Amino acid sequence: MEGSSLMDYLPEICEQYRRDYPELNEVYDELAAKLHEVGPLDQPACRLVKLSAAIGGQSPGGVRSHTRNALDEGLSAAEIEQAILLTLTIVGFPATIASLKWAREVFQARQQA
């Protein structure tokens, strides 16, 4: 993560995409918001589902981002860690342990902020 902070929300390439394609980004953001409204899950549950998807995709940035979002939704570090551990039998030990590391980096950064 050289040159960026764990608290940065988007990598530079994503920021560039937003600048280059503002219309597409607007539609994407609208879709993302609507997806949270299509069913009975509350926002914290939606965040945990998205975190699980990021873990399955082995996306360090996604895990960090959804960890930050889950904390912002009021979930505790213990709740987030349990969600990560629940993926163990699905994604395997390496992906789960890596995801714990990425989430704990966010927890630590939040404590130091």
C-alpha positions, 0 to 999 in steps of 0.5 A, a space after each residue: 500500500 505504498 503511497 496511499 493510506 488504509 483510510 483512502 477509500 479509492 485507489 487512484 485508478 478508480 478516481 481516474 475512472 470517476 473523472 473520465 466517465 462521470 455518467 457511468 459512475 453516476 449510474 453505477 452509484 445509483 445501482 449500488 444504492 438501489 441494491 441495498 433497498 431491494 430486500 429485507 436486509 438492513 445496512 449492516 447485514 448488506 455490508 457483511 454480505 459485500 465483505 464476504 464477496 470481497 473475501 471470496 474474490 480475494 480483493 485486499 482493497 474490497 476487504 478493506 473498503 467493506 471493513 471500513 463501511 461495516 464499521 461506519 454502519 456500527 458493526 464492531 470489530 468482533 462482528 466483522 472478524 466473525 463474518 470473516 471467520 465464517 468464510 473459512 470453510 468456503 474460501 479456505 485458510 489462506 484467503 480467510 487469514 489474509 482477510 483477517 490481516 486486511 481487516 485488522 489493518 483497518 481496525 488499527 488505522 481507525 484506532 490510530 486516527 
